Amino acid sequence: MELTLHTEEQQLLLSILEQRHQELLKEIAHTDHREFKQGLRKNEKLLDSMLSRLRGAAV
């Protein structure tokens, strides 16, 4: 899938994803249930990958 965004849209998406990434890291730190934490870590890795690609596209 390819998504084309204008600069403003890209910056907004990046900001939203960065905010969610920080929230997710906090949630992982405060979660005790092992299986749930594993799911959160999986989502965090996916989100981190998306952020890296989006940041690279912003350059």
PyMOL Python script that loads the backbone (N, CA, C, O; Angstrom):
from pymol import cmd

cmd.read_pdbstr("""\
ATOM      1  N   MET A   1       0.841  -1.178   0.000  1.00  0.00           N
ATOM      2  CA  MET A   1       0.000   0.000   0.000  1.00  0.00           C
ATOM      3  C   MET A   1       0.885   1.239   0.000  1.00  0.00           C
ATOM      4  O   MET A   1       1.892   1.302   0.705  1.00  0.00           O
ATOM      5  N   GLU A   2       0.506   2.187  -0.773  1.00  0.00           N
ATOM      6  CA  GLU A   2       1.230   3.448  -0.820  1.00  0.00           C
ATOM      7  C   GLU A   2       0.269   4.566  -0.462  1.00  0.00           C
ATOM      8  O   GLU A   2      -0.872   4.597  -0.923  1.00  0.00           O
ATOM      9  N   LEU A   3       0.745   5.478   0.361  1.00  0.00           N
ATOM     10  CA  LEU A   3      -0.075   6.591   0.817  1.00  0.00           C
ATOM     11  C   LEU A   3       0.685   7.881   0.547  1.00  0.00           C
ATOM     12  O   LEU A   3       1.829   8.036   0.975  1.00  0.00           O
ATOM     13  N   THR A   4       0.062   8.783  -0.146  1.00  0.00           N
ATOM     14  CA  THR A   4       0.686  10.065  -0.446  1.00  0.00           C
ATOM     15  C   THR A   4       0.059  11.123   0.445  1.00  0.00           C
ATOM     16  O   THR A   4      -1.160  11.292   0.477  1.00  0.00           O
ATOM     17  N   LEU A   5       0.923  11.836   1.173  1.00  0.00           N
ATOM     18  CA  LEU A   5       0.457  12.875   2.086  1.00  0.00           C
ATOM     19  C   LEU A   5       1.131  14.193   1.768  1.00  0.00           C
ATOM     20  O   LEU A   5       2.295  14.228   1.369  1.00  0.00           O
ATOM     21  N   HIS A   6       0.396  15.274   1.948  1.00  0.00           N
ATOM     22  CA  HIS A   6       0.988  16.602   1.860  1.00  0.00           C
ATOM     23  C   HIS A   6       1.841  16.816   3.107  1.00  0.00           C
ATOM     24  O   HIS A   6       1.691  16.085   4.086  1.00  0.00           O
ATOM     25  N   THR A   7       2.713  17.783   3.088  1.00  0.00           N
ATOM     26  CA  THR A   7       3.634  18.026   4.198  1.00  0.00           C
ATOM     27  C   THR A   7       2.897  18.214   5.521  1.00  0.00           C
ATOM     28  O   THR A   7       3.285  17.632   6.534  1.00  0.00           O
ATOM     29  N   GLU A   8       1.849  19.014   5.519  1.00  0.00           N
ATOM     30  CA  GLU A   8       1.072  19.242   6.748  1.00  0.00           C
ATOM     31  C   GLU A   8       0.467  17.954   7.260  1.00  0.00           C
ATOM     32  O   GLU A   8       0.496  17.685   8.460  1.00  0.00           O
ATOM     33  N   GLU A   9      -0.077  17.164   6.367  1.00  0.00           N
ATOM     34  CA  GLU A   9      -0.683  15.888   6.751  1.00  0.00           C
ATOM     35  C   GLU A   9       0.373  14.946   7.327  1.00  0.00           C
ATOM     36  O   GLU A   9       0.132  14.260   8.320  1.00  0.00           O
ATOM     37  N   GLN A  10       1.525  14.924   6.702  1.00  0.00           N
ATOM     38  CA  GLN A  10       2.603  14.058   7.155  1.00  0.00           C
ATOM     39  C   GLN A  10       3.066  14.476   8.556  1.00  0.00           C
ATOM     40  O   GLN A  10       3.299  13.623   9.413  1.00  0.00           O
ATOM     41  N   GLN A  11       3.196  15.763   8.782  1.00  0.00           N
ATOM     42  CA  GLN A  11       3.619  16.257  10.088  1.00  0.00           C
ATOM     43  C   GLN A  11       2.580  15.938  11.165  1.00  0.00           C
ATOM     44  O   GLN A  11       2.935  15.569  12.285  1.00  0.00           O
ATOM     45  N   LEU A  12       1.311  16.079  10.829  1.00  0.00           N
ATOM     46  CA  LEU A  12       0.246  15.759  11.777  1.00  0.00           C
ATOM     47  C   LEU A  12       0.255  14.280  12.118  1.00  0.00           C
ATOM     48  O   LEU A  12       0.160  13.909  13.288  1.00  0.00           O
ATOM     49  N   LEU A  13       0.368  13.438  11.107  1.00  0.00           N
ATOM     50  CA  LEU A  13       0.413  11.997  11.335  1.00  0.00           C
ATOM     51  C   LEU A  13       1.622  11.625  12.185  1.00  0.00           C
ATOM     52  O   LEU A  13       1.507  10.813  13.103  1.00  0.00           O
ATOM     53  N   LEU A  14       2.751  12.196  11.895  1.00  0.00           N
ATOM     54  CA  LEU A  14       3.966  11.943  12.661  1.00  0.00           C
ATOM     55  C   LEU A  14       3.768  12.347  14.121  1.00  0.00           C
ATOM     56  O   LEU A  14       4.152  11.608  15.027  1.00  0.00           O
ATOM     57  N   SER A  15       3.180  13.496  14.348  1.00  0.00           N
ATOM     58  CA  SER A  15       2.927  13.975  15.706  1.00  0.00           C
ATOM     59  C   SER A  15       1.990  13.035  16.467  1.00  0.00           C
ATOM     60  O   SER A  15       2.243  12.709  17.627  1.00  0.00           O
ATOM     61  N   ILE A  16       0.933  12.612  15.829  1.00  0.00           N
ATOM     62  CA  ILE A  16      -0.033  11.703  16.464  1.00  0.00           C
ATOM     63  C   ILE A  16       0.625  10.364  16.798  1.00  0.00           C
ATOM     64  O   ILE A  16       0.432   9.825  17.888  1.00  0.00           O
ATOM     65  N   LEU A  17       1.397   9.835  15.858  1.00  0.00           N
ATOM     66  CA  LEU A  17       2.053   8.550  16.085  1.00  0.00           C
ATOM     67  C   LEU A  17       3.126   8.648  17.170  1.00  0.00           C
ATOM     68  O   LEU A  17       3.293   7.716  17.957  1.00  0.00           O
ATOM     69  N   GLU A  18       3.845   9.750  17.221  1.00  0.00           N
ATOM     70  CA  GLU A  18       4.851   9.933  18.277  1.00  0.00           C
ATOM     71  C   GLU A  18       4.190  10.002  19.647  1.00  0.00           C
ATOM     72  O   GLU A  18       4.697   9.442  20.620  1.00  0.00           O
ATOM     73  N   GLN A  19       3.066  10.687  19.715  1.00  0.00           N
ATOM     74  CA  GLN A  19       2.342  10.791  20.981  1.00  0.00           C
ATOM     75  C   GLN A  19       1.850   9.412  21.420  1.00  0.00           C
ATOM     76  O   GLN A  19       1.988   9.039  22.585  1.00  0.00           O
ATOM     77  N   ARG A  20       1.283   8.669  20.493  1.00  0.00           N
ATOM     78  CA  ARG A  20       0.799   7.325  20.826  1.00  0.00           C
ATOM     79  C   ARG A  20       1.949   6.416  21.223  1.00  0.00           C
ATOM     80  O   ARG A  20       1.792   5.570  22.103  1.00  0.00           O
ATOM     81  N   HIS A  21       3.106   6.580  20.587  1.00  0.00           N
ATOM     82  CA  HIS A  21       4.273   5.771  20.915  1.00  0.00           C
ATOM     83  C   HIS A  21       4.681   6.010  22.370  1.00  0.00           C
ATOM     84  O   HIS A  21       4.970   5.062  23.100  1.00  0.00           O
ATOM     85  N   GLN A  22       4.705   7.266  22.785  1.00  0.00           N
ATOM     86  CA  GLN A  22       5.050   7.579  24.173  1.00  0.00           C
ATOM     87  C   GLN A  22       4.032   6.995  25.153  1.00  0.00           C
ATOM     88  O   GLN A  22       4.404   6.473  26.204  1.00  0.00           O
ATOM     89  N   GLU A  23       2.758   7.084  24.806  1.00  0.00           N
ATOM     90  CA  GLU A  23       1.715   6.515  25.655  1.00  0.00           C
ATOM     91  C   GLU A  23       1.868   5.000  25.750  1.00  0.00           C
ATOM     92  O   GLU A  23       1.682   4.415  26.817  1.00  0.00           O
ATOM     93  N   LEU A  24       2.203   4.378  24.643  1.00  0.00           N
ATOM     94  CA  LEU A  24       2.369   2.934  24.601  1.00  0.00           C
ATOM     95  C   LEU A  24       3.543   2.499  25.469  1.00  0.00           C
ATOM     96  O   LEU A  24       3.449   1.491  26.170  1.00  0.00           O
ATOM     97  N   LEU A  25       4.638   3.237  25.435  1.00  0.00           N
ATOM     98  CA  LEU A  25       5.794   2.909  26.282  1.00  0.00           C
ATOM     99  C   LEU A  25       5.425   2.985  27.763  1.00  0.00           C
ATOM    100  O   LEU A  25       5.838   2.135  28.552  1.00  0.00           O
ATOM    101  N   LYS A  26       4.659   3.990  28.136  1.00  0.00           N
ATOM    102  CA  LYS A  26       4.202   4.117  29.529  1.00  0.00           C
ATOM    103  C   LYS A  26       3.291   2.959  29.903  1.00  0.00           C
ATOM    104  O   LYS A  26       3.397   2.398  30.994  1.00  0.00           O
ATOM    105  N   GLU A  27       2.399   2.606  28.992  1.00  0.00           N
ATOM    106  CA  GLU A  27       1.470   1.506  29.242  1.00  0.00           C
ATOM    107  C   GLU A  27       2.232   0.193  29.428  1.00  0.00           C
ATOM    108  O   GLU A  27       1.894  -0.602  30.305  1.00  0.00           O
ATOM    109  N   ILE A  28       3.246  -0.032  28.616  1.00  0.00           N
ATOM    110  CA  ILE A  28       4.065  -1.239  28.745  1.00  0.00           C
ATOM    111  C   ILE A  28       4.731  -1.275  30.114  1.00  0.00           C
ATOM    112  O   ILE A  28       4.759  -2.316  30.770  1.00  0.00           O
ATOM    113  N   ALA A  29       5.266  -0.139  30.543  1.00  0.00           N
ATOM    114  CA  ALA A  29       5.961  -0.069  31.827  1.00  0.00           C
ATOM    115  C   ALA A  29       5.037  -0.339  33.008  1.00  0.00           C
ATOM    116  O   ALA A  29       5.485  -0.821  34.049  1.00  0.00           O
ATOM    117  N   HIS A  30       3.760  -0.034  32.855  1.00  0.00           N
ATOM    118  CA  HIS A  30       2.820  -0.191  33.964  1.00  0.00           C
ATOM    119  C   HIS A  30       1.974  -1.459  33.880  1.00  0.00           C
ATOM    120  O   HIS A  30       1.075  -1.660  34.696  1.00  0.00           O
ATOM    121  N   THR A  31       2.251  -2.296  32.919  1.00  0.00           N
ATOM    122  CA  THR A  31       1.453  -3.515  32.740  1.00  0.00           C
ATOM    123  C   THR A  31       2.160  -4.702  33.360  1.00  0.00           C
ATOM    124  O   THR A  31       3.354  -4.911  33.145  1.00  0.00           O
ATOM    125  N   ASP A  32       1.418  -5.475  34.129  1.00  0.00           N
ATOM    126  CA  ASP A  32       1.979  -6.656  34.781  1.00  0.00           C
ATOM    127  C   ASP A  32       1.610  -7.952  34.069  1.00  0.00           C
ATOM    128  O   ASP A  32       2.351  -8.932  34.149  1.00  0.00           O
ATOM    129  N   HIS A  33       0.488  -7.969  33.381  1.00  0.00           N
ATOM    130  CA  HIS A  33       0.013  -9.180  32.723  1.00  0.00           C
ATOM    131  C   HIS A  33       0.923  -9.500  31.533  1.00  0.00           C
ATOM    132  O   HIS A  33       1.032  -8.714  30.591  1.00  0.00           O
ATOM    133  N   ARG A  34       1.562 -10.649  31.592  1.00  0.00           N
ATOM    134  CA  ARG A  34       2.598 -11.006  30.620  1.00  0.00           C
ATOM    135  C   ARG A  34       2.105 -11.024  29.168  1.00  0.00           C
ATOM    136  O   ARG A  34       2.728 -10.424  28.292  1.00  0.00           O
ATOM    137  N   GLU A  35       1.004 -11.703  28.922  1.00  0.00           N
ATOM    138  CA  GLU A  35       0.502 -11.817  27.549  1.00  0.00           C
ATOM    139  C   GLU A  35       0.084 -10.461  26.995  1.00  0.00           C
ATOM    140  O   GLU A  35       0.339 -10.148  25.832  1.00  0.00           O
ATOM    141  N   PHE A  36      -0.554  -9.668  27.831  1.00  0.00           N
ATOM    142  CA  PHE A  36      -0.980  -8.341  27.396  1.00  0.00           C
ATOM    143  C   PHE A  36       0.241  -7.476  27.082  1.00  0.00           C
ATOM    144  O   PHE A  36       0.257  -6.740  26.095  1.00  0.00           O
ATOM    145  N   LYS A  37       1.267  -7.576  27.940  1.00  0.00           N
ATOM    146  CA  LYS A  37       2.490  -6.807  27.739  1.00  0.00           C
ATOM    147  C   LYS A  37       3.177  -7.215  26.441  1.00  0.00           C
ATOM    148  O   LYS A  37       3.718  -6.366  25.734  1.00  0.00           O
ATOM    149  N   GLN A  38       3.160  -8.495  26.127  1.00  0.00           N
ATOM    150  CA  GLN A  38       3.761  -8.967  24.877  1.00  0.00           C
ATOM    151  C   GLN A  38       3.045  -8.366  23.670  1.00  0.00           C
ATOM    152  O   GLN A  38       3.686  -7.971  22.695  1.00  0.00           O
ATOM    153  N   GLY A  39       1.733  -8.299  23.736  1.00  0.00           N
ATOM    154  CA  GLY A  39       0.957  -7.681  22.655  1.00  0.00           C
ATOM    155  C   GLY A  39       1.280  -6.200  22.504  1.00  0.00           C
ATOM    156  O   GLY A  39       1.388  -5.684  21.391  1.00  0.00           O
ATOM    157  N   LEU A  40       1.432  -5.524  23.643  1.00  0.00           N
ATOM    158  CA  LEU A  40       1.789  -4.104  23.613  1.00  0.00           C
ATOM    159  C   LEU A  40       3.177  -3.912  23.014  1.00  0.00           C
ATOM    160  O   LEU A  40       3.400  -2.977  22.245  1.00  0.00           O
ATOM    161  N   ARG A  41       4.105  -4.790  23.365  1.00  0.00           N
ATOM    162  CA  ARG A  41       5.463  -4.691  22.818  1.00  0.00           C
ATOM    163  C   ARG A  41       5.468  -4.918  21.307  1.00  0.00           C
ATOM    164  O   ARG A  41       6.202  -4.258  20.571  1.00  0.00           O
ATOM    165  N   LYS A  42       4.641  -5.857  20.857  1.00  0.00           N
ATOM    166  CA  LYS A  42       4.532  -6.098  19.417  1.00  0.00           C
ATOM    167  C   LYS A  42       4.030  -4.843  18.710  1.00  0.00           C
ATOM    168  O   LYS A  42       4.573  -4.443  17.680  1.00  0.00           O
ATOM    169  N   ASN A  43       2.996  -4.228  19.268  1.00  0.00           N
ATOM    170  CA  ASN A  43       2.450  -2.992  18.697  1.00  0.00           C
ATOM    171  C   ASN A  43       3.478  -1.868  18.736  1.00  0.00           C
ATOM    172  O   ASN A  43       3.556  -1.070  17.801  1.00  0.00           O
ATOM    173  N   GLU A  44       4.266  -1.796  19.805  1.00  0.00           N
ATOM    174  CA  GLU A  44       5.281  -0.754  19.929  1.00  0.00           C
ATOM    175  C   GLU A  44       6.345  -0.916  18.852  1.00  0.00           C
ATOM    176  O   GLU A  44       6.799   0.074  18.278  1.00  0.00           O
ATOM    177  N   LYS A  45       6.743  -2.138  18.577  1.00  0.00           N
ATOM    178  CA  LYS A  45       7.745  -2.376  17.533  1.00  0.00           C
ATOM    179  C   LYS A  45       7.203  -1.989  16.155  1.00  0.00           C
ATOM    180  O   LYS A  45       7.918  -1.389  15.353  1.00  0.00           O
ATOM    181  N   LEU A  46       5.960  -2.327  15.885  1.00  0.00           N
ATOM    182  CA  LEU A  46       5.341  -1.948  14.616  1.00  0.00           C
ATOM    183  C   LEU A  46       5.246  -0.424  14.493  1.00  0.00           C
ATOM    184  O   LEU A  46       5.550   0.146  13.445  1.00  0.00           O
ATOM    185  N   LEU A  47       4.830   0.207  15.555  1.00  0.00           N
ATOM    186  CA  LEU A  47       4.697   1.663  15.554  1.00  0.00           C
ATOM    187  C   LEU A  47       6.057   2.327  15.386  1.00  0.00           C
ATOM    188  O   LEU A  47       6.188   3.310  14.657  1.00  0.00           O
ATOM    189  N   ASP A  48       7.066   1.789  16.059  1.00  0.00           N
ATOM    190  CA  ASP A  48       8.417   2.330  15.927  1.00  0.00           C
ATOM    191  C   ASP A  48       8.915   2.219  14.488  1.00  0.00           C
ATOM    192  O   ASP A  48       9.555   3.136  13.974  1.00  0.00           O
ATOM    193  N   SER A  49       8.620   1.103  13.847  1.00  0.00           N
ATOM    194  CA  SER A  49       9.006   0.909  12.449  1.00  0.00           C
ATOM    195  C   SER A  49       8.308   1.919  11.547  1.00  0.00           C
ATOM    196  O   SER A  49       8.927   2.493  10.650  1.00  0.00           O
ATOM    197  N   MET A  50       7.025   2.131  11.787  1.00  0.00           N
ATOM    198  CA  MET A  50       6.269   3.104  10.988  1.00  0.00           C
ATOM    199  C   MET A  50       6.819   4.507  11.187  1.00  0.00           C
ATOM    200  O   MET A  50       6.948   5.267  10.227  1.00  0.00           O
ATOM    201  N   LEU A  51       7.144   4.856  12.424  1.00  0.00           N
ATOM    202  CA  LEU A  51       7.693   6.174  12.697  1.00  0.00           C
ATOM    203  C   LEU A  51       9.023   6.372  11.991  1.00  0.00           C
ATOM    204  O   LEU A  51       9.284   7.446  11.448  1.00  0.00           O
ATOM    205  N   SER A  52       9.857   5.358  11.995  1.00  0.00           N
ATOM    206  CA  SER A  52      11.155   5.459  11.325  1.00  0.00           C
ATOM    207  C   SER A  52      10.981   5.723   9.842  1.00  0.00           C
ATOM    208  O   SER A  52      11.672   6.566   9.270  1.00  0.00           O
ATOM    209  N   ARG A  53      10.057   5.001   9.215  1.00  0.00           N
ATOM    210  CA  ARG A  53       9.818   5.186   7.793  1.00  0.00           C
ATOM    211  C   ARG A  53       9.227   6.559   7.503  1.00  0.00           C
ATOM    212  O   ARG A  53       9.598   7.208   6.525  1.00  0.00           O
ATOM    213  N   LEU A  54       8.317   6.991   8.348  1.00  0.00           N
ATOM    214  CA  LEU A  54       7.691   8.298   8.140  1.00  0.00           C
ATOM    215  C   LEU A  54       8.702   9.423   8.348  1.00  0.00           C
ATOM    216  O   LEU A  54       8.700  10.404   7.605  1.00  0.00           O
ATOM    217  N   ARG A  55       9.554   9.287   9.343  1.00  0.00           N
ATOM    218  CA  ARG A  55      10.594  10.291   9.568  1.00  0.00           C
ATOM    219  C   ARG A  55      11.556  10.332   8.381  1.00  0.00           C
ATOM    220  O   ARG A  55      11.993  11.408   7.971  1.00  0.00           O
ATOM    221  N   GLY A  56      11.886   9.171   7.833  1.00  0.00           N
ATOM    222  CA  GLY A  56      12.767   9.106   6.681  1.00  0.00           C
ATOM    223  C   GLY A  56      12.149   9.760   5.460  1.00  0.00           C
ATOM    224  O   GLY A  56      12.853  10.376   4.659  1.00  0.00           O
ATOM    225  N   ALA A  57      10.846   9.630   5.312  1.00  0.00           N
ATOM    226  CA  ALA A  57      10.136  10.235   4.178  1.00  0.00           C
ATOM    227  C   ALA A  57      10.032  11.741   4.343  1.00  0.00           C
ATOM    228  O   ALA A  57       9.882  12.467   3.360  1.00  0.00           O
ATOM    229  N   ALA A  58      10.112  12.220   5.593  1.00  0.00           N
ATOM    230  CA  ALA A  58       9.969  13.657   5.859  1.00  0.00           C
ATOM    231  C   ALA A  58      11.246  14.415   5.511  1.00  0.00           C
ATOM    232  O   ALA A  58      11.221  15.638   5.375  1.00  0.00           O
ATOM    233  N   VAL A  59      12.346  13.712   5.367  1.00  0.00           N
ATOM    234  CA  VAL A  59      13.623  14.373   5.094  1.00  0.00           C
ATOM    235  C   VAL A  59      13.726  14.840   3.678  1.00  0.00           C
ATOM    236  O   VAL A  59      14.742  15.417   3.291  1.00  0.00           O
TER     237      VAL A  59
END
""", "prot")
cmd.dss("prot")
cmd.show_as("cartoon", "prot")
cmd.util.cbc("prot")
cmd.orient("prot")
